[in-house]
Amino acid sequence: MHLHRRLIIETSKAEADGYILKDSESQGVIDAARTVLSDLIYLSPVVSTLIVKDYIRKLDVPIPDSVQLNDLSVREREVLSLISGEKKT
């Protein structure tokens, strides 16, 4: 297929389980077939990058300002820092 948003969206709406670009290497075609046969969705890496970037751009998630973070208790900040990856345990 081609790298056009309209085609990607139409294909997805038609419930296709995969989208691979026409210029993909033969290994990419094999990987796509194996993925779809495993009941997973396959998107060429360029396509998945495009979709994720578009999705993130359209998200309307408020980012907390420092005043809200200052309202957290010491324990809440500790848990938040653990969740954010400062500690693994």
GROMACS elastic network, one bead per residue, 0.5 to 0.9 nm:
[ bonds ]
;  ai    aj funct       b0    kb
    1     4     6  0.86024   500
    1     7     6  0.80024   500
    1     8     6  0.84862   500
    1    19     6  0.70366   500
    1    20     6  0.60957   500
    1    22     6  0.50267   500
    1    23     6  0.84482   500
    2     5     6  0.89019   500
    2     7     6  0.73316   500
    2     8     6  0.82222   500
    2    20     6  0.83209   500
    2    21     6  0.57321   500
    2    22     6  0.64968   500
    2    23     6  0.87780   500
    3     6     6  0.88887   500
    3     7     6  0.76336   500
    3     8     6  0.74168   500
    3    21     6  0.68881   500
    3    46     6  0.81967   500
    3    47     6  0.69650   500
    4     7     6  0.54401   500
    4     8     6  0.62923   500
    4     9     6  0.87193   500
    5     8     6  0.50718   500
    5     9     6  0.60836   500
    5    10     6  0.85198   500
    5    47     6  0.88094   500
    5    50     6  0.83837   500
    5    51     6  0.83792   500
    6     9     6  0.52235   500
    6    10     6  0.60851   500
    6    11     6  0.84957   500
    7    10     6  0.50905   500
    7    11     6  0.59478   500
    7    12     6  0.84325   500
    8    11     6  0.52118   500
    8    12     6  0.61540   500
    8    13     6  0.86243   500
    8    19     6  0.73332   500
    8    47     6  0.79985   500
    8    51     6  0.88794   500
    9    12     6  0.50752   500
    9    13     6  0.60797   500
    9    14     6  0.85543   500
   10    13     6  0.50743   500
   10    14     6  0.61974   500
   10    15     6  0.88030   500
   11    14     6  0.50758   500
   11    15     6  0.66711   500
   11    16     6  0.57884   500
   11    17     6  0.88421   500
   11    18     6  0.85562   500
   11    19     6  0.77250   500
   12    15     6  0.50658   500
   12    16     6  0.54486   500
   12    17     6  0.76249   500
   12    18     6  0.82200   500
   12    19     6  0.83578   500
   13    16     6  0.74670   500
   15    18     6  0.88829   500
   16    19     6  0.74969   500
   16    41     6  0.82863   500
   17    36     6  0.61055   500
   17    39     6  0.80057   500
   17    40     6  0.70605   500
   17    42     6  0.64381   500
   17    43     6  0.84900   500
   18    32     6  0.69622   500
   18    33     6  0.83853   500
   18    35     6  0.84618   500
   18    36     6  0.66022   500
   18    40     6  0.84566   500
   18    41     6  0.54384   500
   18    43     6  0.56029   500
   18    44     6  0.83097   500
   19    32     6  0.81632   500
   19    41     6  0.84002   500
   19    42     6  0.62274   500
   19    44     6  0.63023   500
   19    47     6  0.77503   500
   20    23     6  0.85076   500
   20    24     6  0.69338   500
   20    28     6  0.79073   500
   20    29     6  0.73208   500
   20    32     6  0.72537   500
   20    42     6  0.75979   500
   20    43     6  0.59741   500
   20    44     6  0.50022   500
   20    45     6  0.87338   500
   20    47     6  0.79962   500
   21    24     6  0.54936   500
   21    43     6  0.87581   500
   21    44     6  0.65330   500
   21    46     6  0.86514   500
   21    47     6  0.82243   500
   22    25     6  0.87675   500
   24    27     6  0.80035   500
   24    28     6  0.58296   500
   24    29     6  0.68227   500
   24    44     6  0.81514   500
   25    28     6  0.52415   500
   25    29     6  0.67199   500
   25    30     6  0.89757   500
   26    29     6  0.51276   500
   26    30     6  0.63837   500
   26    31     6  0.86772   500
   27    30     6  0.50117   500
   27    31     6  0.60692   500
   27    32     6  0.84917   500
   28    31     6  0.50029   500
   28    32     6  0.60187   500
   28    33     6  0.85723   500
   28    44     6  0.78783   500
   29    32     6  0.50315   500
   29    33     6  0.61822   500
   29    34     6  0.86314   500
   30    33     6  0.51629   500
   30    34     6  0.61911   500
   30    35     6  0.85449   500
   31    34     6  0.51759   500
   31    35     6  0.60597   500
   31    36     6  0.86352   500
   31    42     6  0.83547   500
   32    35     6  0.51203   500
   32    36     6  0.61815   500
   32    37     6  0.84941   500
   32    41     6  0.84089   500
   32    42     6  0.55769   500
   32    43     6  0.76229   500
   32    44     6  0.80683   500
   33    36     6  0.52594   500
   33    37     6  0.60073   500
   33    38     6  0.85425   500
   33    42     6  0.82186   500
   34    37     6  0.50760   500
   34    38     6  0.61920   500
   34    39     6  0.89431   500
   34    40     6  0.88953   500
   35    38     6  0.51191   500
   35    39     6  0.67973   500
   35    40     6  0.54934   500
   35    41     6  0.66059   500
   35    42     6  0.60032   500
   36    39     6  0.51708   500
   36    40     6  0.51137   500
   36    41     6  0.57698   500
   36    42     6  0.62838   500
   37    40     6  0.72697   500
   38    41     6  0.86885   500
   42    45     6  0.89677   500
   42    48     6  0.88269   500
   43    46     6  0.79876   500
   43    47     6  0.59383   500
   43    48     6  0.56546   500
   44    47     6  0.51516   500
   44    48     6  0.62291   500
   44    49     6  0.86187   500
   45    48     6  0.51649   500
   45    49     6  0.61249   500
   45    50     6  0.86132   500
   46    49     6  0.51670   500
   46    50     6  0.62555   500
   46    51     6  0.87298   500
   47    50     6  0.51054   500
   47    51     6  0.61877   500
   47    52     6  0.86132   500
   48    51     6  0.50841   500
   48    52     6  0.60382   500
   48    53     6  0.84717   500
   49    52     6  0.52703   500
   49    53     6  0.60741   500
   49    54     6  0.85106   500
   50    53     6  0.52962   500
   50    54     6  0.61303   500
   50    55     6  0.85660   500
   51    54     6  0.51530   500
   51    55     6  0.60590   500
   51    56     6  0.86093   500
   52    55     6  0.50177   500
   52    56     6  0.60897   500
   52    57     6  0.84983   500
   53    56     6  0.52148   500
   53    57     6  0.61109   500
   53    58     6  0.86947   500
   54    57     6  0.51560   500
   54    58     6  0.63609   500
   54    59     6  0.88914   500
   55    58     6  0.52355   500
   55    59     6  0.63996   500
   56    59     6  0.52024   500
   56    60     6  0.85872   500
   57    60     6  0.82289   500
   62    65     6  0.89938   500
   64    67     6  0.79979   500
   64    68     6  0.61415   500
   64    69     6  0.70331   500
   65    68     6  0.56503   500
   65    69     6  0.66819   500
   65    70     6  0.89221   500
   66    70     6  0.60701   500
   66    71     6  0.87452   500
   67    70     6  0.50848   500
   67    71     6  0.65953   500
   68    71     6  0.52320   500
   68    72     6  0.72577   500
   69    72     6  0.55850   500
   69    77     6  0.80411   500
   70    73     6  0.80114   500
   70    77     6  0.89384   500
   72    75     6  0.79548   500
   72    76     6  0.56863   500
   72    77     6  0.61302   500
   73    76     6  0.50626   500
   73    77     6  0.62474   500
   73    78     6  0.85786   500
   74    77     6  0.52152   500
   74    78     6  0.62310   500
   74    79     6  0.87857   500
   75    79     6  0.61956   500
   75    80     6  0.85082   500
   76    79     6  0.51437   500
   76    80     6  0.60693   500
   76    81     6  0.85841   500
   77    81     6  0.60847   500
   77    82     6  0.85723   500
   78    81     6  0.51991   500
   78    82     6  0.63065   500
   78    83     6  0.87193   500
   79    82     6  0.50598   500
   79    83     6  0.61854   500
   79    84     6  0.85791   500
   80    83     6  0.50701   500
   80    84     6  0.60580   500
   80    85     6  0.87812   500
   81    84     6  0.50570   500
   81    85     6  0.65631   500
   81    86     6  0.56766   500
   81    87     6  0.73219   500
   82    85     6  0.54876   500
   82    86     6  0.54710   500
   82    87     6  0.50213   500
   82    88     6  0.68609   500
   82    89     6  0.73431   500
   83    86     6  0.74363   500
   83    87     6  0.76663   500
   83    88     6  0.82070   500
   84    87     6  0.79631   500
   85    88     6  0.61982   500
